Amino acid sequence: MSSEDEAPTCRSEAVLNKYKTAGEIVNRTLQKLIPMCKPGAVVLELCEAGDKMITDETSVIHKKAKSKGTSFPTCICLNNCICHYSPLRSEAPQTLKEGDLVKIDLGAHIDGFIAVAAHTLVVGATKENKVTGRKADVIMAAHKSIEAALRLVRPGKKNTKVTETTSKICESFKCLPIEGMLSHQLNQFEIDGEKSIIQNPNDAQKKEHEEYQFEDYEVFAVDVLVSTGEGRGREKDTRCTVYKRTKGTYLLKMKASRTFFGEMERRFGTMPFTLRAFEDETRTRLAVQECVSHMLLDPFHVLFEKDSECVAQFKYTVILMPNGTHKITGLGADTSVLQSEHKIEDSEVKEILMQSWASSKKKTDDKVADKATDKVADKAADKAAEGDKVDKVDKPAKGVKPAGVKTPVKATKADKK
């Protein structure tokens, strides 16, 4: 493959900046949505607010970007709902209650460079009104699992170690990871890249899922979903509203389907979208049926645990750079409001969690940056000595560098997440 044909990666500063900018927008949106999760808040309104925040922010930056906006529609899942709930306006409103366990899942992209995140909270939880019992256990299990993954998803390490460590942590809190859920590599315009990390695989999934080694300049959406129950997702009668374009082709028969499909490709391309984004809900649902039946769209089914159980989720977007891991999305749990009776005893896991995930070569990189700046300053001085008019070049202070982007395998489509 020639250099012109190679997919753009984070070796390029322009690409890295687009990932980071998308990540900043995702984090700001999460920070605004979290305090909105109060008793009486309507799930539909929260989902619409999240999508609007991302669309508004991305619309005013990177004017030359071919496309930008949401990379995953805002989904709000309560208690035993595992993933992908993003209701339509025609559905009966679902409101938040004191004590509800809420999962927020969303994403943004700029020029196809994707950043996604998910967060879990309990409505009304404070330092004075702590979350206890099984809700505290499951949130702590998910939080500790993703923090361990953050330290294990780095160049030279393998995806199987993340799977193993997640299971150990969840066992410490008497919980189970949701079976077969995947964390995917992110590429430009691709939210479900080739490399992935599976959690809690069954025997068949263990045989089918490949072992990979992480490499420099890769981007991953590290996604952890943990249950207090048996760890298996199941569909109910909740309508699927989130879909994604496949690579399939078919000449649609209905004019309404062709109109919908053209608008969908223009606005979302290969990114997942919600049917709520289209004006005529009835016509859209009919069009989607034809598209799905001919494998032009993949559905992201809404999955549930048993009614008496609860599920927690955290998702970070990480970029693997030679100087360390860059975590560009994800807020982590507020552990000050959690009170679990369990704790991690495994010495290996405790050692992993004590490690730093940040840059391990910062001093070396700073020296390189200083030398590069010295060269620029020397060239400027040479030109000035020759009588050329140049701008003043200041060497930065030491350490400051110059300026210069689910689901059970082969079971449902939630692994596209």
N, C-alpha and C positions, 0 to 999 in steps of 0.2 A: 504494500500500500504506500503510495507517495505521500509526502508530507502534506500536500494540498488536500488529500482525501482523508487524512486522519481526523477522528472526532476530536473536537476541542476539549482540553482538559485544564485542570488547575495549574499546569505548568505556565499557562498564560495569566498574567496579572489581570487582564481585562476580564477573563472568565472567573477568576477568583473573586474579584470585586463584585461581579453580578451575583454570585452565590451568596456572598456576605450581605449584600444589600437586600436580597430577598429574605435572608435569615433575620435581618434587623426588622423588617416589616412584619414577619411572622411573630417575632417575640413581642413587638409593640402591640400587635392585635391581641395576643394572648393576655398581655398585661392589662388591656382595657376590658376584655371579656370576663376575666376572673371576678372582679368586684361586681359585675352585673349579675352574677349567679346568686341571686337572693331569693327568699321565699316569695312566690307569686310571679317570678320571671317566666316568660313563655319561651319554650324551646325554639319554636319557629322564629321568633323575633331575635333570639340570640344568634341563630344560624344566619339570618339575613344580615344582622349587624356585622358579624365576622366577615362575610363575603364582601360587604360594602367597604369595610375598612381596608381590606387588601386591594380591592379594585381601585378605590380612590387613591391610595398611596402609590400604587404601581403606575397609574395613569399619568402622573406628573413627572416621572423620572425616565431616563434613558429613552429619549424621544425617538432615537433611531432603531430601537429594538423592534424586531419583526413581530414579536408577540410578547405579551406579559399579562399578569393577572393572577387568578387563583390556580394553583397546581393541584389542589384537592379541596373540594367544597367543605365548608364548615359543618361538622357533624357534632351533635351533642347527645351523648348516650348516658342514660341514668341507670344506676344500680346494677341489675343483672344483664342489661343490654351490653353486648360486647363491642360492637362497631357498626359504623356506616348509617346511623340514623340521622337523616336530614329531611324533615317533613315538608310536605307540600301545603300550600295555603288552604286547600280544600279539606284537609284533615282536621279532626277534632283537636283543639289545642291541648298540649301537654305542659303543665306548669311545674316549677320546682317547689319542693317542700323542705322545711327544716330537716336536716339529717340526710338528705339525698346525696348519694355519691355520684358526682358529675364528671364525665370525661369529655374534654374538648379536643377535637382533632381537626387540623386545617393545614393549608399550605399556600405558598406563593411561588411565582417564577418570573424571571426576567430573561427574555430570549431563550426560554426553554431550560434555563439553569435553575433547578428546583430546590426549594427549602421547605421542609414540613416539620410539624411538631404536634405533640399531644400532651395533655396535662390532666391530672386528676385532683379534685378537691371535694370537700364535704360542705354542703350548704350550712352556714351558721357556725362553723368551727372557729374557735378562738383559743388563745392560751388559757383563758379561764373556763372555756367550754370545750375541752379536748375531745378528739375522736378516740374512742376506745373499742375494745372487742374486735370482731372479725373485720370491720371496716379499716381499723388501724393496722391490723395484721396485713391485709392485702395491699394497702397503699405502701406500707414500709417494704414489703416484699418486692413490689414493682419498682419502687424508688432505688433500693439497694441493688437490684438486678441491673437497672440501666446504668447506674454509676459504675458497677463492675464492668459492664460491657464497654463503657466509655474508655476504660483502661486496657481493654483487651482487643478492641478494634483498632489495630495499629499495624503498620508494615512489619511483615515477618511473622506475625501470629496467625492462627488459623480459626476459621469460623466455628469449628467443633468445640473449641475451648469455651467460647461464649455460650453455646448451648448447654454444655456441662455445668458451667458456673451458675447460670440462671436457675437450673434445676436444683442445685445445692442450696442456693439462697432461698428459693421459694419453700423448700422443705423445712428450712429453719423456722419459717413463719407459718408452718402447717397449711401451705397453700400450693396451688399447682399452676404452672404456665398454661395458657390456652394451647391446646394441642395443634401442632402443625402451622402455627402462625409464622410468617416470614418477615424478616427485615431485608430490604432490597438495596442493592447498589443503585445509585442515581446517575444517569447520564443525561446529556442534553435532549430534551423532549421525551425522556424515558423515565418513568417513575418506578418501573420494575425491571431493573437491569439484570444481567446474567448471574452475577454473584449474589448470594443470599445467605442469611443466617436463619436456621429453623429453630423453633423452641418446642420442647416436649414432643419430639417426633414419635409416632408409633413404629412398629417393626418394619412395616412396608415403606414408610417415609424415610427411615434410616438407610435403607438399601438404595432408595432412589435419589436422596439428596447428596450432592457432591461436596467433598471437602475442598475448601479453597484457602489460599494464603492471601492475606491482605497486602496491598502494594501501595507505594507512594502515588499521590495525586488521585486516589480513588475517593469517591463521595458515597456515604451510606446514610440511609434513614434507619437508625437503630430504634426498633420498635419492640416494646415489652408489654405484654398483656397477661395479667395474672388473675386467677379466680380463687375464691374460697371454696368452690365446689369441685366437680370432677374434671374440670378443665376441657370440656368439649362444647364447641359452639353448635347451635342448631337453629334452623329457620322457624319462624312462626308465621302468623298471617300479616305481619307488618310489610307494607308495600316497599319494594326496592325503588329508590329514587336516584341513586348514584351509578353512573355508567362511564365507560371509557372506550374510545375507538380502538378497534383491533386492526390487524394488518390485512384482513380479508377484503375481498371485492365482490360486488354483486350489483346488478342493475335493478334498483328498486322499482316496483310496479306502481305504487301509489304516489300521486303527485305530492300529497302532504308529506309523505316520507322523504321524498327527494328534496323538498323545500327545507324540512327540518334538518336533514343530514348535511345539506350545504351550509346552513347557518351554524350548525354544531362544529363542522370542520373549520369554518372561518373564525369562530370565536374561541374555540377550545383546542382545536387540533388533536393531539394525542393525550391531552390532559384529562383526568377524570372531571366530571361535571355533574351538577344536579338538575333534574327536570324543572325545578323551581325557577331556573334561570330563563325559561322560555315562557312567552306570554300566554299562549293558548294551551292550557293544561290538557284538555281533552284531546285535541288534535296531536299534541306532543306524545301523549301516552299511546295513541294508536300507531303513530309513526315509529316509536321505539319498539313496539311489539314486532313490526316487520323487520326492523334492523337487527334485533336480537335473534329472531328466528333464522336469519340468514347470516348470522355470525359476523355482523359488522360492528356490534357493540358487545362488550362484556359487562354484565351486571355486578355490582358490589352488594351482595345480599346482606341484609340486616341480620345479625346473629345474636343469640341469647344463651345465657346459662339458665339453670333452673331458677324459678321465681324467688326462692328463699336465699339465693346466693348473691354475691356482688363481685364486680370485676373492676380492676384498676389498670390504668394505662399511662405510660410515659413514652415519649418519642423524641429523640434528638437527631439533628442532622449534623454529621461530622465530616470533615475534610482531612484526609491523611496526607500531611505534608512532610518533607524530609526533616523539618525542624520540630515536628510534633503534631499532635492532633489539634485541629481547630474545631471547637464546638460552636456552631453558628446558630443553632436553635435549641430550645428546651429550657425550662425554668426549674425543673426539679421540685420535689415535694417540700412543703413547709413542715418540717419535722417537729417544730415547736408546738404544733397543735395535735400531734399524734402521740398516743400512749399505748404501745403494744406490750404484751406480756412476754413476747418472745424476742430473742436476739440471735445473732450469728455466732456460732461456736467454732466452726470449721477454720482451722488456722491458715490454710491456703487462701481461702476466700477473704479472711480478715487482712491478710498481707496484700492481696490484690487491691482491696478498697483503700489501703493506706498509701498506695502508690500515687504519684502525680500523673495526670493525663496530659498535662500541658507540655510545651516545648521542652525537649531534653537537650537541645543544642543551641540554646539562645545565646550563650556567650560566644560560641564559635561564629554564629551568624552575625552577631554585633561587630565582631572584629572584621569580618568580610565586608560588612556595610561601611565601617569606618575607612577601610582601605579604599573601597570604591569611591567614597566621597573625597578622600585625599587626592585620588587621581583626577577627579573632576576639578577640584580646587587648583591643582597644579597646572592643568591645561588652561584654566582661566587666567592664571598668573602669567603663563607664557604668552598668551594672546595680548594681555595688558602690556607686557614688556615690549611687544612689537608695535604697540600703538593702537591696537584694535579696541573698540568700545565694547565692554562686556558687562553683564550683570554681576553683582557681587555674589559669591558663593560662600556660604558659611558652613563650616563643619558642624554637624549636629553634636549635641552632648553625647557622651559615652553611653552606649546602649540604645540610642535612638537611630532607627534606620532612615535613610533618605526616602523621599516619596517615590515613588516609581510606578449550588443543590443542594393481601394477608389472609392469610387464611389457610385452612387446612389444605395441604397439597393435594391436588386432583380431587378435591371434594367440593369446594365452592370457589367463587371468584374473589373472595376477600383477600387472597394472597396478592392481588394486584395492587393492594394498598400501598 
